[in-house]
Amino acid sequence: RAPDVVNCSWGNPDGSLTTFQDDLRLLRAAGIVPVFSSGNNGPIAGTVGSPASLHEAFAVGASDETDYVAVFSSRGPRPWLEVRPHVVAPGVYVRSSLPGGVYGTWNGTSMAAPHVTGIVALLRSVSPTLSITHALALITSTARPLGSPLPNNDSGWGRVDALPAVSALVCPGVISGTVRRAGSGYPLAGAQVAAFAYTGDGRGPAVTETDSAGRYRLAVAGGIHSVTASAFGFAPSTAWHVAVASDTITLADFALT
């Protein structure tokens, strides 16, 4: 009768507090994922609060509608020097319920954490026995990077993305690579990459966009795919007969003219 995940939009600005560490350990021992808001004391480094700073918590910062880390979002590292937050999620002008049966828009990492909590719930709905470690690995590995290195103390592994996280669980094969400008090798941000399966099972293509470094990552079912990269002002390029095996990463790089 335990919940799969708990959303915790509360904390203390003193990241060194270990008051609730034993409680978090008990939650995890019961198979319950503890998701915590990282705090709203950014952009100064080392401002992540507790319990988000604790090893047992999954800490969430806030991003805005343009995929920048919100200025108020608390930054790492945590007092024990590990990177925080783990990820960021939309936390600026988020529509929310308010007391009195009304709605409004709010800012804060308390608006961001529920997005991650919801992704955990989606993953557990697909696989009820999914471990905490596997669930959180799916979320971090499919997040869209917002900075370097990965992870970093502003955005962690990046802005969460529910569709590829769930797709990576359902379709455990991965196609990954970079899209660059032919000749100069300059990375192309915002290029679209689409993978079409030859299986004829009725599924649409898996589609994503490249990040600022021209990188992309697609979760697909195992099998043979054609992969097409395209960008405005460039001729598209297709890699035919890309063989993808489950639980492996298949590389496919593109140079667009």
C-alpha positions as CSV (number, residue, x, y, z in Angstrom):
1,R,0.0,0.0,0.0
2,A,3.0,2.3,-0.2
3,P,3.2,5.1,-2.8
4,D,5.6,4.7,-5.7
5,V,7.0,8.3,-5.3
6,V,6.6,11.2,-2.9
7,N,6.8,14.9,-4.0
8,C,8.5,17.1,-1.4
9,S,8.3,20.8,-2.0
10,W,9.9,21.8,1.3
11,G,13.3,22.1,2.9
12,N,15.8,24.1,4.9
13,P,18.3,26.5,3.3
14,D,21.1,24.9,5.4
15,G,22.2,22.1,3.1
16,S,24.3,20.5,5.7
17,L,21.3,19.4,7.9
18,T,20.9,15.6,8.1
19,T,17.7,15.7,10.2
20,F,15.7,13.7,7.8
21,Q,18.4,11.4,6.4
22,D,17.1,8.3,8.3
23,D,13.6,9.0,7.0
24,L,14.8,9.2,3.4
25,R,16.7,5.9,3.9
26,L,13.5,4.3,5.1
27,L,11.6,5.6,2.2
28,R,14.1,4.2,-0.3
29,A,14.2,0.9,1.6
30,A,10.4,0.7,1.1
31,G,10.9,1.3,-2.7
32,I,9.5,4.8,-2.5
33,V,11.3,7.5,-4.6
34,P,11.8,10.7,-2.6
35,V,11.8,13.8,-5.0
36,F,12.8,17.1,-3.5
37,S,12.8,20.7,-4.6
38,S,16.4,22.0,-4.5
39,G,15.4,25.5,-3.1
40,N,15.0,29.0,-4.4
41,N,18.2,30.7,-3.2
42,G,20.2,30.8,-6.5
43,P,22.1,31.7,-8.5
44,I,24.8,31.6,-5.9
45,A,26.8,28.3,-5.8
46,G,26.3,26.0,-2.8
47,T,22.8,27.1,-2.1
48,V,21.0,23.8,-2.5
49,G,18.9,23.1,0.6
50,S,18.3,20.0,2.8
51,P,16.9,17.4,2.4
52,A,17.6,17.9,-1.4
53,S,21.3,18.0,-0.6
54,L,21.2,14.5,1.0
55,H,22.5,11.5,-0.8
56,E,19.2,9.7,-0.6
57,A,17.1,12.5,-2.2
58,F,16.6,13.2,-5.9
59,A,17.0,17.0,-6.2
60,V,15.2,19.1,-8.8
61,G,16.0,22.6,-9.9
62,A,13.9,24.9,-12.1
63,S,14.2,25.9,-15.7
64,D,12.2,28.4,-17.7
65,E,10.3,28.2,-21.0
66,T,13.4,28.9,-23.0
67,D,15.4,26.1,-21.4
68,Y,17.6,28.3,-19.3
69,V,18.1,27.6,-15.6
70,A,15.9,29.9,-13.6
71,V,17.9,32.6,-11.8
72,F,16.3,31.7,-8.4
73,S,17.0,28.0,-8.7
74,S,19.4,26.8,-6.0
75,R,22.8,25.6,-7.2
76,G,25.2,23.0,-6.1
77,P,27.5,21.6,-5.0
78,R,26.0,20.1,-1.9
79,P,28.1,20.5,1.3
80,W,29.8,17.1,0.6
81,L,30.8,18.4,-2.8
82,E,28.7,16.2,-5.0
83,V,26.8,17.8,-7.9
84,R,23.3,19.1,-7.2
85,P,20.6,19.4,-8.5
86,H,20.3,16.0,-10.3
87,V,18.0,17.6,-13.0
88,V,15.9,20.6,-13.7
89,A,12.2,20.9,-14.8
90,P,9.8,23.7,-15.8
91,G,9.5,26.0,-12.8
92,V,8.7,29.4,-14.2
93,Y,5.1,30.7,-14.8
94,V,3.7,27.2,-14.1
95,R,-0.1,27.0,-13.8
96,S,-1.1,25.7,-10.4
97,S,-4.0,25.2,-8.1
98,L,-4.4,27.8,-5.3
99,P,-6.4,27.9,-2.1
100,G,-10.0,28.8,-2.7
101,G,-10.6,26.7,-5.8
102,V,-8.8,29.0,-8.1
103,Y,-5.7,28.8,-10.4
104,G,-2.7,31.0,-10.9
105,T,0.9,30.9,-12.2
106,W,3.8,30.4,-9.8
107,N,7.6,30.3,-9.9
108,G,9.8,28.0,-7.9
109,T,11.5,24.7,-7.6
110,S,8.3,23.6,-5.9
111,M,6.7,24.0,-9.4
112,A,9.5,22.0,-10.9
113,A,9.7,18.9,-8.7
114,P,6.2,17.7,-9.5
115,H,7.1,17.3,-13.1
116,V,9.8,14.8,-12.1
117,T,7.5,13.1,-9.6
118,G,5.0,12.6,-12.5
119,I,7.7,11.0,-14.7
120,V,8.5,8.5,-11.9
121,A,4.8,7.7,-11.8
122,L,4.7,7.2,-15.5
123,L,7.7,4.9,-15.4
124,R,6.2,2.8,-12.5
125,S,2.9,2.6,-14.4
126,V,4.8,0.9,-17.3
127,S,6.9,-1.3,-15.0
128,P,5.5,-1.5,-11.4
129,T,8.6,-3.4,-10.2
130,L,11.1,-0.8,-11.6
131,S,13.8,-0.1,-9.1
132,I,14.6,3.3,-7.8
133,T,18.1,3.2,-9.3
134,H,16.8,2.3,-12.7
135,A,14.0,4.8,-12.7
136,L,16.3,7.7,-11.8
137,A,18.9,6.5,-14.3
138,L,16.2,6.7,-17.0
139,I,15.4,10.2,-16.0
140,T,18.9,11.5,-15.9
141,S,20.1,9.7,-19.0
142,T,17.3,11.1,-21.2
143,A,17.4,14.7,-19.9
144,R,18.3,17.4,-22.4
145,P,21.7,18.8,-21.4
146,L,21.6,22.6,-20.6
147,G,25.3,23.0,-19.9
148,S,28.6,21.4,-19.5
149,P,30.2,19.4,-18.1
150,L,27.6,16.7,-17.4
151,P,26.4,16.8,-14.8
152,N,26.9,20.3,-13.6
153,N,25.9,22.3,-10.5
154,D,23.4,24.6,-12.4
155,S,21.2,22.0,-14.2
156,G,22.6,18.6,-13.2
157,W,22.0,16.2,-16.1
158,G,19.7,18.7,-17.8
159,R,16.0,19.4,-18.3
160,V,13.8,16.3,-17.9
161,D,11.9,14.9,-20.9
162,A,9.1,12.4,-20.1
163,L,8.7,10.9,-23.6
164,P,12.3,9.6,-24.1
165,A,12.4,8.5,-20.5
166,V,9.4,6.3,-20.9
167,S,10.5,5.3,-24.4
168,A,13.8,4.2,-23.1
169,L,12.0,1.8,-20.7
170,V,9.6,0.5,-23.4
171,C,12.1,0.5,-26.3
172,P,15.5,0.0,-24.7
173,G,17.6,0.5,-27.9
174,V,19.3,3.8,-28.3
175,I,20.5,5.7,-31.4
176,S,22.9,8.6,-30.5
177,G,25.3,10.9,-32.3
178,T,26.0,14.4,-33.5
179,V,24.8,16.6,-36.4
180,R,27.3,19.0,-37.8
181,R,27.7,21.4,-40.7
182,A,29.6,19.7,-43.6
183,G,33.0,21.1,-44.2
184,S,33.5,23.2,-41.0
185,G,32.2,20.5,-38.6
186,Y,30.4,23.2,-36.7
187,P,27.6,21.6,-34.5
188,L,24.0,22.3,-35.5
189,A,21.7,23.0,-32.6
190,G,18.0,22.4,-33.1
191,A,18.4,20.0,-36.0
192,Q,15.6,17.4,-36.1
193,V,16.6,13.7,-36.1
194,A,13.9,11.1,-36.9
195,A,14.2,7.3,-36.8
196,F,11.8,5.1,-38.9
197,A,11.5,1.4,-38.1
198,Y,11.3,-1.0,-41.0
199,T,9.1,-3.4,-38.9
200,G,5.8,-2.0,-40.2
201,D,4.2,-2.2,-36.7
202,G,2.3,1.0,-37.1
203,R,4.4,3.1,-34.8
204,G,5.3,6.6,-35.9
205,P,8.9,7.7,-36.1
206,A,11.0,8.5,-33.0
207,V,11.9,12.2,-33.2
208,T,14.1,14.5,-31.3
209,E,16.2,17.7,-31.7
210,T,19.9,18.3,-31.2
211,D,21.2,20.2,-28.2
212,S,23.6,23.2,-28.3
213,A,26.5,20.9,-29.1
214,G,24.7,19.2,-31.9
215,R,24.1,16.0,-29.9
216,Y,21.0,13.9,-30.0
217,R,19.7,10.7,-28.4
218,L,16.7,8.6,-29.5
219,A,15.2,5.7,-27.6
220,V,13.9,3.1,-30.1
221,A,12.8,-0.5,-30.3
222,G,15.4,-3.0,-31.4
223,G,15.5,-3.7,-35.2
224,I,16.5,-2.0,-38.4
225,H,15.8,1.8,-38.8
226,S,16.4,4.6,-41.2
227,V,17.6,7.7,-39.5
228,T,17.2,11.2,-41.1
229,A,18.7,14.4,-39.9
230,S,17.4,17.8,-41.1
231,A,17.8,21.5,-40.4
232,F,16.4,24.7,-41.9
233,G,18.6,25.8,-44.8
234,F,20.4,22.4,-45.1
235,A,19.8,19.4,-47.3
236,P,18.6,16.4,-45.2
237,S,20.8,13.4,-44.8
238,T,19.6,9.8,-44.2
239,A,21.5,6.8,-42.8
240,W,19.8,3.6,-44.1
241,H,19.6,0.2,-42.5
242,V,20.8,1.2,-39.0
243,A,20.8,-1.9,-36.9
244,V,19.8,-1.3,-33.3
245,A,20.0,-4.0,-30.5
246,S,18.3,-3.8,-27.1
247,D,20.4,-2.4,-24.3
248,T,23.0,-1.0,-26.6
249,I,23.9,2.5,-28.0
250,T,24.2,2.7,-31.8
251,L,26.1,5.7,-33.2
252,A,24.9,7.6,-36.2
253,D,26.6,11.0,-37.0
254,F,25.5,13.4,-39.7
255,A,27.2,16.2,-41.7
256,L,24.6,18.4,-43.4
257,T,25.3,20.6,-46.5
